[in-house]
Amino acid sequence: MNRTPRYTSRTGLSLTEIMVVLVIGILLVGVLTPNLAAFFLLDQRSAARELALLYEQLHDEAVMRNVTFRVAYDLRNNTYEVQVGDPKVLIHTNPEAREDFEAIIQRRMDQMTETERQEFLSKRKQFQKLDARFKTKFELPSGTVFGGVYTPQYPEMMRPEDLDEDFDGIVYSYIFANGQSEHAVILMVTDGEEDDGYTIEVEPLSGAVRLHGEVIDWEDSHDFVPDEAPDLPSQ
């Protein structure tokens, strides 16, 4: 009597097979994680160098083209854009002057009709997007965010986590047609690690750019300013 062999259908994995898959997964994570970290750090360093080189390029272009550039940092979306404006544009040298000026403008606008307000705002728009020979809009690489941006127009470094809901999150840095630049400190950091990243520092007046391979305290960037005036010989 011939017996037909019976085959039972098998679903799922055995415990041994599951353990093998887990071990392979753990080994792959151990091998790939350092490489991925190195890859992201390489991207971050490249982005920091790109911004430093951009400032140097804008410094030369501003003088040659007799225009004022500004870099608009979007701290909420981790992007920045180069804009161009009139060479005679003026900026505020401290936050108090900026707040006083904005209060005066707001009072004037409160007395205008909607049509007058729109016309006034269109005339005040001193900067526009740049149609230039070089790249003008940038996005930070994955895993990298702005740790903060400082310029003298603000009382302290503007950090994404400290932004007011009414603030649009855009911070500006200026490069002038006379070859001078506004003092600026920009932090590019690893997302979730505010002390891990790079610092781009633009020196006032000269526009010289320093790229630090670490995150520095923005207040330390004022070390070039002496605490006291030098002693001059009496007449």
VOGU-3710 file (C-alpha; in Angstrom, 3 decimals, decimal comma):
1> mnrtprytsr> 0,000/0,000/0,000  1,518/3,215/-1,150  1,267/6,148/1,167  1,259/9,647/-0,210  3,615/11,814/1,862  1,956/14,674/3,610  3,360/18,169/3,481  2,370/20,640/6,113  2,329/24,298/5,173  4,721/26,446/7,178
11> tglslteimv> 4,164/30,043/8,090  6,430/32,460/9,952  9,991/31,995/11,156  11,470/29,739/13,771  13,064/31,198/16,899  16,513/30,344/15,572  15,865/32,172/12,294  14,569/35,229/14,142  17,711/35,300/16,307  19,919/35,072/13,203
21> vlvigillvg> 18,096/38,002/11,573  18,434/40,096/14,739  22,152/39,386/15,016  22,710/40,357/11,372  20,698/43,558/11,905  22,738/44,494/14,977  25,982/43,890/13,112  24,851/46,046/10,201  23,851/48,889/12,531  27,245/48,703/14,222
31> vltpnlaaff> 29,046/48,886/10,904  26,911/51,534/9,217  26,296/53,967/12,104  29,854/55,404/12,252  29,878/55,760/8,464  26,536/57,569/8,483  27,719/59,878/11,258  30,878/60,672/9,328  28,799/61,311/6,215  26,541/63,829/8,004
41> lldqrsaare> 29,528/65,592/9,595  31,147/65,862/6,176  27,981/67,486/4,822  27,877/69,870/7,779  31,494/70,912/7,311  30,904/71,430/3,589  27,853/73,639/4,328  29,853/75,733/6,808  32,669/76,238/4,302  30,144/77,147/1,612
51> lallyeqlhd> 28,687/79,914/3,782  32,140/81,258/4,704  33,151/81,376/1,037  29,835/83,032/0,158  30,571/85,935/2,518  33,975/86,427/0,935  32,419/86,423/-2,520  29,676/88,863/-1,528  32,259/91,218/-0,033  34,044/91,474/-3,391
61> eavmrnvtfr> 30,828/91,616/-5,422  29,382/94,413/-3,262  32,362/96,647/-3,991  32,569/95,836/-7,703  28,825/96,203/-8,337  28,264/99,076/-5,866  25,353/97,356/-4,104  24,499/96,250/-0,602  23,904/92,559/-0,019  22,090/90,958/2,837
71> vaydlrnnty> 21,860/87,311/3,818  18,381/86,411/5,070  18,500/83,497/7,523  15,261/81,567/7,999  15,818/80,070/11,447  12,570/78,089/11,387  13,220/76,304/8,085  17,040/76,175/8,157  17,509/77,957/4,842  19,181/81,214/3,822
81> evqvgdpkvl> 19,006/83,494/0,812  21,115/86,291/-0,677  19,268/89,531/-1,495  20,483/92,754/-3,093  19,611/96,380/-2,358  20,574/100,015/-2,755  24,191/100,894/-1,874  22,995/103,739/0,365  20,815/101,544/2,554  21,206/102,157/6,289
91> ihtnpeared> 20,817/99,663/9,129  20,492/100,051/12,865  23,613/99,730/14,970  21,781/98,442/18,068  18,414/96,889/18,980  17,134/100,033/20,702  17,505/102,113/17,530  15,761/99,412/15,503  12,828/99,199/17,949  12,430/102,994/18,077
101> feaiiqrrmd> 12,422/103,227/14,293  9,886/100,404/13,921  7,629/102,074/16,493  7,706/105,337/14,525  6,906/103,508/11,273  4,045/101,632/12,915  2,511/104,870/14,217  2,685/106,358/10,731  1,069/103,274/9,205  -1,730/103,291/11,768
111> qmteterqef> -2,831/106,660/10,411  -2,915/105,489/6,773  -5,670/103,990/4,711  -5,168/100,451/3,396  -4,236/101,798/-0,058  -1,741/104,255/1,396  -0,287/101,510/3,586  0,310/99,154/0,655  1,920/101,918/-1,382  4,136/102,860/1,547
121> lskrkqfqkl> 5,244/99,256/2,082  6,085/98,800/-1,598  8,325/101,878/-1,506  10,032/100,681/1,673  10,988/97,380/0,089  14,671/98,097/-0,409  15,856/94,547/-1,050  14,889/91,995/-3,643  15,855/88,530/-4,771  19,141/88,417/-6,563
131> darfktkfel> 19,407/87,391/-10,186  23,116/86,716/-10,121  25,761/84,476/-11,578  26,155/82,508/-8,379  23,815/80,450/-6,231  21,582/82,613/-4,038  19,327/80,221/-2,085  20,661/77,531/0,222  19,268/74,775/2,431  21,188/73,164/5,271
141> psgtvfggvy> 21,956/69,457/4,827  19,950/66,782/6,605  20,778/66,590/10,300  22,124/70,159/10,430  20,229/73,183/11,785  20,966/76,797/12,689  22,002/77,011/16,317  21,577/80,780/16,143  22,518/83,989/14,340  23,866/87,166/15,945
151> tpqypemmrp> 24,162/90,680/14,520  24,300/93,995/16,432  20,689/94,731/15,449  19,518/92,242/18,059  20,215/92,290/21,810  21,608/88,738/21,765  21,958/85,724/19,525  18,669/84,843/17,854  18,066/81,134/18,462  15,229/79,089/16,898
161> edldedfdgi> 13,934/77,873/20,258  13,715/81,429/21,620  11,776/83,012/18,740  8,543/84,782/19,559  5,404/83,546/17,788  4,909/86,999/16,267  8,432/87,006/14,809  8,786/85,564/11,300  12,096/83,928/12,165  14,120/85,824/9,526
171> vysyifangq> 17,408/87,362/10,689  19,490/89,552/8,367  23,220/90,042/7,964  24,564/92,896/5,766  27,539/93,399/3,446  27,948/96,995/2,268  29,028/98,586/-1,002  31,961/100,391/0,653  33,671/97,082/1,444  32,569/96,922/5,064
181> sehavilmvt> 30,425/94,231/6,665  28,167/93,980/9,666  29,499/91,901/12,526  27,821/88,490/12,370  28,114/85,122/14,110  26,311/82,117/12,630  26,121/78,703/14,292  25,549/75,520/12,270  24,951/72,607/14,631  23,897/68,984/14,602
191> dgeeddgyti> 20,149/68,635/15,130  19,593/67,928/18,832  23,241/68,674/19,717  23,589/72,437/20,158  27,250/72,186/21,208  28,321/70,131/18,197  28,942/72,031/14,962  30,671/75,001/13,337  30,807/78,771/13,817  31,070/81,257/10,964
201> eveplsgavr> 32,198/84,689/12,185  32,205/87,797/10,011  34,380/90,526/11,464  32,967/94,066/11,484  34,259/96,656/9,031  36,901/94,492/7,321  34,477/91,702/6,467  37,134/89,060/7,157  35,554/85,633/7,660  36,622/83,096/10,265
211> lhgevidwed> 35,472/79,477/10,198  35,706/77,770/13,590  35,538/73,975/13,749  33,501/74,207/16,941  30,592/76,089/18,455  31,813/79,231/20,210  29,968/81,573/22,542  28,768/84,533/20,473  29,849/86,916/23,253  33,436/85,691/22,877
221> shdfvpdeap> 33,419/87,118/19,361  33,641/90,579/20,943  37,108/89,860/22,332  38,675/92,099/19,688  37,085/95,128/21,390  39,362/96,480/24,168  37,848/96,962/27,614  39,486/100,380/27,923  40,805/102,995/25,537  44,611/103,090/25,194
231> dlpsq> 46,572/105,563/27,301  47,663/108,409/25,090  50,572/110,688/25,985  49,449/114,028/27,369  50,136/117,115/25,358
//
